[in-house]
């Protein structure tokens, strides 16, 4: 859906409301993002919040956490009331400002060092190759359910050392909790999200109790690290500990699943790019950056103005919620030449898929590693894989990805 004329584009921009989106938008939001960037780059929505689509505006807001706060204690009250979802989201580091943010961030970052991540690579390769072997036997698979989603659940489970037999509910809890961050929600979604937080907390209480009795290696085990706190420094409260464990388990799930799924689907849409990757497997690193830019799995970020200020020349009153559209910023022609072209050679490619500034994704090296191994090995193993029916979208605006993607792995050349 590309607007035929400039006035169509200006109508698209004028009518845009994040709370009322059409099915066409979920399929392809980029024409709307382009229209907004051209006609109303700092768009005021009916609820009074602002929606940003220019790279430079989004980056400027990320860069200034004093003026643009991440704290959601006020903003989330009407949405979540006193529910477990409210406690969870307002206690997670991503929705806290310094100094609360800083102490949790330090503990997590300390366990996600380059060395700790490199040590995960051999196990990750074994996991991916095992999934590829099983897929080869079947011939046709659902790329999401039988490949992409199986990888992060293991990796994040390992990071907190969650016993294998106990990992099954993690994905559904995570989908229910993150799903409740969508701009508009039904009562059933709210209820499901709150129930998931309660069950998750109950589960983690036991796990934390066991880990207190038998600590793991804090160099690798994020849970032990969070429990022990900094040497001679402060410790996290029980609520901070439990809610941030939930956040880490969630943060690395759907986003990474979607990166792998979006990347493999995009490569089927751009056969000459897939051929280039097959000819030159060392392009995998820049290919992953392009997948992150082109179909950013986390499309939206949020901040709130703490003082009267301005964005891109538009006056912004204190207390105004601001939505940062990563998906639009990553298609801004001012930053990326021919932004709607998927180009695995793109260099430089300074996208905002992981955010920017003090809250920039703490798991970005891990996500990159997972995608590199998963997408790289899948493409080399099944060079001719193709879609075997229409993929089903996940139906979310914040977390962009597919729910189901049927693929045929080794189509005969006649097909
Ligand atoms: C493709 C995969 C991923 C994407 C696109 C992604 C994206 C993001 C973004 C955009 C933010 C910034 C939010 C903000 O500033 O408002 C963020 C924060 C965060 N992410 Fe990721 N993420 C991914 C994978 C992961 C993984 C695998 C982990 C865990 C190991 C993780 C852990 C975190 C944490 C802890 C934060 C909060 C950082 C802070 O507030 O200081 N993410 N992520």
Boltz pocket constraint, residues with backbone or C-beta under 6 A from the ligand:
constraints:
  - pocket:
      binder: B
      contacts: [[A, 70], [A, 93], [A, 94], [A, 95], [A, 101], [A, 105], [A, 108], [A, 247], [A, 248], [A, 251], [A, 252], [A, 253], [A, 255], [A, 256], [A, 259], [A, 296], [A, 297], [A, 298], [A, 300], [A, 301], [A, 302], [A, 352], [A, 353], [A, 354], [A, 355], [A, 356], [A, 358], [A, 359], [A, 360], [A, 361], [A, 362], [A, 363], [A, 364], [A, 366], [A, 367]]
      max_distance: 6.0
